[in-house]
């Protein structure tokens, strides 16, 4: 495989960052995952962290160096993450189960497969336009589908952040799966949270990513989203990958997995403590709280990742 990839998550104007992003690849398969947590202090980010870490660890175990069935992997990995969140809430005797959106993409054999629950999005850009895009599981999207709202009204609707499918919560998630999609040279696959796509809009996303190197485009687009969102800027995260076929001319920063060993994998995954505000913040966690949260997350994940 040949591709260029970059990911970044920012806290925006919030007190803590409930977004989580990761990517991982073997010689012949690539995973990208993004989760946007919802809930009170700490619990939303624990839900998103469980989702990200659980899916990534499942990929590391099963992609040796390919997944037997990528679509089945997506279903099983996302369901396991949902169950791990429920188990965490049960063990902690929480009155409300923490929740998170999730969007996951696997690339294998020149094909992309993706699945999502909630309003975190995946975009596939091809030749300067949106070739595919996930469909939000939100009340505003339902109203748009029914012709009750247009795009401009939806952007400012008071219920624009209310979603009806997620991991955690009281109902099993509605998970939407893509068709197997062949990638072409120059295609860009991008995952982002609503803190990024909301302020940017589709036109700016296309303009920012088309023909661009993700290493340069992602930070530039997040800065643009922060500026547009202003004082109400939410957490915002993005991971983007530009696909190159084997005959494509080599450019700077291209990952080529050809020489990787069959059992090797490379992972970039958010760590729990790295995403908290600086010391002195009113919501800053102590080292003991962080260590305890990490241990509880790992315990919940182990039960559902055999």
C-alpha positions as CSV (number, residue, x, y, z in Angstrom):
1,X,0.0,0.0,0.0
2,X,1.0,3.6,-0.6
3,X,-0.7,6.5,1.1
4,X,-0.2,9.8,3.0
5,X,-2.0,10.2,6.3
6,X,-2.3,12.7,9.0
7,X,-4.5,13.1,12.1
8,X,-5.0,15.9,14.6
9,X,-7.4,16.6,17.5
10,X,-7.9,20.0,19.2
11,X,-9.8,21.0,22.3
12,X,-11.4,24.1,20.8
13,X,-13.0,26.3,23.5
14,X,-14.2,23.4,25.6
15,X,-12.8,22.5,29.1
16,X,-11.7,19.0,28.0
17,X,-11.4,17.0,24.8
18,X,-13.9,14.2,24.3
19,X,-12.8,13.4,20.8
20,X,-10.5,10.5,20.1
21,X,-8.8,9.5,16.8
22,X,-6.4,6.7,15.7
23,X,-5.0,5.1,12.7
24,X,-3.2,1.8,12.4
25,X,-1.8,-0.2,9.5
26,X,-0.2,-3.5,8.6
27,X,1.6,-4.4,5.4
28,X,-1.8,-4.9,3.6
29,X,-4.5,-3.2,5.7
30,X,-5.2,0.2,7.1
31,X,-7.6,1.3,9.9
32,X,-8.9,4.8,10.7
33,X,-11.2,5.5,13.6
34,X,-12.8,8.6,15.1
35,X,-15.1,8.9,18.2
36,X,-16.8,11.9,19.7
37,X,-17.8,11.4,23.3
38,X,-21.0,12.7,25.0
39,X,-21.7,13.0,28.7
40,X,-20.7,14.7,31.9
41,X,-17.2,15.3,33.3
42,X,-14.8,12.5,32.3
43,X,-17.5,10.0,31.2
44,X,-17.9,11.2,27.6
45,X,-14.2,11.0,26.9
46,X,-14.0,7.6,28.5
47,X,-16.8,6.4,26.1
48,X,-14.9,7.7,23.1
49,X,-11.6,6.4,24.4
50,X,-13.1,2.9,24.9
51,X,-14.5,3.0,21.3
52,X,-11.2,4.1,19.8
53,X,-9.0,1.8,21.8
54,X,-11.3,-1.2,21.5
55,X,-11.6,-1.0,17.7
56,X,-7.9,-0.4,17.2
57,X,-6.9,-3.3,19.4
58,X,-9.3,-5.6,17.6
59,X,-7.6,-4.6,14.3
60,X,-4.2,-5.2,15.7
61,X,-5.2,-8.8,16.7
62,X,-7.1,-9.7,13.5
63,X,-5.2,-8.0,10.7
64,X,-2.4,-10.5,10.2
65,X,-1.7,-8.8,7.8
66,X,-5.2,-8.7,6.4
67,X,-8.7,-9.0,7.8
68,X,-10.6,-12.2,6.7
69,X,-13.8,-10.2,6.2
70,X,-13.5,-6.4,6.6
71,X,-17.3,-5.8,6.8
72,X,-17.7,-8.4,9.5
73,X,-14.8,-6.9,11.3
74,X,-16.5,-3.5,11.4
75,X,-19.7,-5.0,12.8
76,X,-18.0,-7.1,15.4
77,X,-15.5,-4.4,16.5
78,X,-18.1,-1.6,16.8
79,X,-20.5,-3.9,18.7
80,X,-17.7,-5.0,21.1
81,X,-16.9,-1.3,21.8
82,X,-20.5,-0.6,22.5
83,X,-20.7,-3.6,25.0
84,X,-17.5,-2.5,26.7
85,X,-18.9,1.0,27.3
86,X,-22.1,-0.6,28.8
87,X,-19.9,-2.9,31.0
88,X,-17.9,0.1,32.2
89,X,-21.0,2.0,33.2
90,X,-22.4,-1.1,35.0
91,X,-19.2,-1.7,37.0
92,X,-19.1,2.0,37.9
93,X,-22.8,2.0,38.8
94,X,-23.4,5.1,36.7
95,X,-26.9,6.4,36.6
96,X,-26.4,7.3,32.9
97,X,-24.4,5.3,30.4
98,X,-21.8,7.5,28.7
99,X,-22.1,7.7,24.9
100,X,-20.0,8.3,21.9
101,X,-20.3,8.6,18.1
102,X,-18.0,6.5,16.0
103,X,-16.9,6.3,12.4
104,X,-14.5,3.6,11.3
105,X,-12.8,2.9,7.9
106,X,-10.8,-0.1,6.8
107,X,-8.8,-0.1,3.5
108,X,-7.6,-3.4,2.2
109,X,-6.8,-4.7,-1.3
110,X,-7.4,-1.2,-2.8
111,X,-11.0,-1.3,-1.4
112,X,-12.4,0.9,1.4
113,X,-15.1,-0.3,3.8
114,X,-16.6,2.0,6.5
115,X,-19.3,2.1,9.2
116,X,-20.6,4.7,11.5
117,X,-23.1,5.5,14.3
118,X,-23.9,9.2,15.1
119,X,-22.9,12.4,13.4
120,X,-19.2,12.0,13.0
121,X,-18.6,11.8,9.3
122,X,-16.5,10.1,6.6
123,X,-15.9,11.8,3.3
124,X,-14.5,10.2,0.2
125,X,-13.2,12.9,-2.2
126,X,-12.5,12.1,-5.8
127,X,-11.4,14.5,-8.6
128,X,-12.3,17.5,-6.6
129,X,-15.8,16.5,-5.5
130,X,-17.5,14.5,-2.8
131,X,-17.9,10.9,-4.1
132,X,-19.3,9.4,-0.9
133,X,-20.4,10.8,2.5
134,X,-21.9,9.2,5.6
135,X,-25.5,10.1,6.5
136,X,-25.8,11.6,10.0
137,X,-27.9,9.8,12.6
138,X,-29.3,13.1,13.8
139,X,-32.8,14.6,14.2
140,X,-31.8,17.6,12.0
141,X,-30.8,15.1,9.2
142,X,-34.2,13.4,9.5
143,X,-35.9,16.7,9.1
144,X,-33.8,17.5,6.1
145,X,-34.7,14.1,4.6
146,X,-38.3,14.9,5.1
147,X,-38.0,18.3,3.4
148,X,-38.6,20.2,6.6
149,X,-35.2,21.9,6.7
150,X,-32.6,23.1,4.2
151,X,-28.9,23.1,4.7
152,X,-28.7,26.7,6.0
153,X,-31.5,26.2,8.5
154,X,-30.0,23.0,9.7
155,X,-26.7,24.7,10.5
156,X,-28.4,26.9,13.1
157,X,-31.2,24.6,14.3
158,X,-31.3,24.3,18.2
159,X,-31.5,20.5,17.9
160,X,-28.6,20.2,15.4
161,X,-26.5,18.3,18.0
162,X,-29.1,15.7,19.0
163,X,-28.4,12.3,17.6
164,X,-30.4,9.0,17.7
165,X,-27.7,6.5,17.3
166,X,-24.4,6.1,19.3
167,X,-22.4,3.6,21.2
168,X,-23.4,3.4,24.9
169,X,-26.7,4.9,26.0
170,X,-29.8,2.8,26.6
171,X,-30.5,1.6,23.0
172,X,-28.4,-0.6,20.7
173,X,-26.7,1.5,18.1
174,X,-28.0,1.8,14.5
175,X,-24.8,1.1,12.5
176,X,-24.7,2.0,8.9
177,X,-22.3,0.2,6.6
178,X,-20.9,1.3,3.2
179,X,-20.6,-0.8,0.1
180,X,-17.2,-2.1,-0.8
181,X,-15.6,0.9,-2.6
182,X,-12.6,0.7,-4.9
183,X,-10.1,3.5,-4.3
184,X,-8.4,5.3,-7.2
185,X,-5.1,7.1,-7.3
186,X,-5.5,10.5,-5.6
187,X,-8.7,9.6,-3.7
188,X,-8.9,11.2,-0.2
189,X,-10.7,9.5,2.7
190,X,-11.3,11.8,5.6
191,X,-13.0,11.2,9.0
192,X,-14.0,14.2,11.2
193,X,-16.1,15.2,14.2
194,X,-19.0,17.7,14.0
195,X,-16.7,20.3,15.5
196,X,-14.8,20.3,12.2
197,X,-17.5,19.6,9.5
198,X,-20.0,22.0,11.2
199,X,-18.1,25.2,10.8
200,X,-16.4,24.3,7.6
201,X,-19.3,23.0,5.5
202,X,-18.9,20.7,2.5
203,X,-17.6,23.4,0.1
204,X,-14.7,24.3,2.4
205,X,-13.9,20.6,3.0
206,X,-13.7,20.0,-0.7
207,X,-11.7,23.1,-1.3
208,X,-9.3,22.3,1.6
209,X,-8.6,18.7,0.7
210,X,-8.7,18.5,-3.1
211,X,-5.3,17.9,-4.5
212,X,-3.7,18.6,-1.1
213,X,-1.3,16.7,1.1
214,X,-3.2,15.7,4.3
215,X,-0.1,16.6,6.4
216,X,-0.6,20.3,5.3
217,X,-4.3,20.3,4.8
218,X,-5.6,18.9,8.1
219,X,-4.0,21.5,10.4
220,X,-5.0,24.3,8.0
221,X,-8.6,23.2,7.9
222,X,-8.8,22.7,11.7
223,X,-7.5,26.3,12.1
224,X,-10.1,27.5,9.7
225,X,-12.9,25.7,11.6
226,X,-11.7,27.1,14.9
227,X,-11.8,30.6,13.4
228,X,-15.2,30.2,11.9
229,X,-16.7,28.6,15.2
230,X,-15.3,31.4,17.4
231,X,-16.1,31.4,21.1
232,X,-18.4,28.4,20.7
233,X,-15.8,26.2,19.1
234,X,-16.4,22.5,20.0
235,X,-13.7,19.8,20.1
236,X,-12.6,19.3,16.6
237,X,-10.7,16.3,15.1
238,X,-9.8,15.0,11.7
239,X,-7.8,12.1,10.1
240,X,-7.3,12.2,6.4
241,X,-5.6,9.7,4.0
242,X,-4.6,10.3,0.4
243,X,-4.5,7.0,-1.5
244,X,-1.8,6.3,-4.1
245,X,-1.7,3.3,-6.5
246,X,1.5,1.3,-6.8
247,X,2.4,3.0,-10.1
248,X,2.1,6.5,-8.6
249,X,5.1,8.7,-8.5
250,X,6.7,8.9,-5.1
251,X,6.2,12.1,-3.2
252,X,7.3,13.4,0.2
253,X,5.8,11.8,3.3
254,X,4.3,8.8,1.5
255,X,3.9,5.6,3.6
256,X,4.9,2.5,1.7
257,X,4.1,-0.7,3.5
258,X,5.8,-3.0,1.0
259,X,8.8,-3.8,3.2
260,X,6.8,-4.4,6.4
261,X,6.9,-7.8,8.0
262,X,3.7,-9.8,8.0
263,X,3.2,-9.5,11.7
264,X,4.2,-5.8,12.0
265,X,1.8,-2.9,12.5
266,X,2.2,0.8,13.0
267,X,-0.3,2.7,15.3
268,X,-0.9,6.3,16.1
269,X,-3.5,6.5,18.9
270,X,-4.5,9.2,21.4
271,X,-3.4,8.6,24.9
272,X,-5.8,9.5,27.7
273,X,-3.7,11.9,29.6
274,X,-2.4,13.8,26.6
275,X,-5.8,15.3,25.8
276,X,-6.5,17.0,29.1
277,X,-6.1,20.8,29.7
278,X,-3.0,22.2,31.3
279,X,-2.4,21.9,35.1
280,X,-4.4,24.4,37.1
281,X,-7.6,24.0,35.0
282,X,-10.8,23.5,37.0
283,X,-11.3,20.1,35.4
284,X,-7.7,19.0,35.4
285,X,-7.3,15.3,36.5
286,X,-4.8,14.1,39.0
287,X,-2.3,11.4,38.0
288,X,-4.1,8.9,40.2
289,X,-7.4,9.7,38.5
290,X,-5.8,9.3,35.0
291,X,-4.2,6.0,36.0
292,X,-7.5,4.7,37.5
293,X,-9.4,5.7,34.4
294,X,-6.9,3.9,32.2
295,X,-7.1,0.8,34.3
296,X,-10.9,0.8,34.2
297,X,-10.9,1.3,30.4
298,X,-8.6,-1.6,29.9
299,X,-10.7,-3.9,32.1
300,X,-13.9,-3.0,30.2
301,X,-12.2,-3.6,26.8
302,X,-10.6,-6.9,27.7
303,X,-14.0,-8.5,28.4
304,X,-15.1,-8.0,24.8
305,X,-11.9,-8.3,22.7
306,X,-11.1,-12.0,22.9
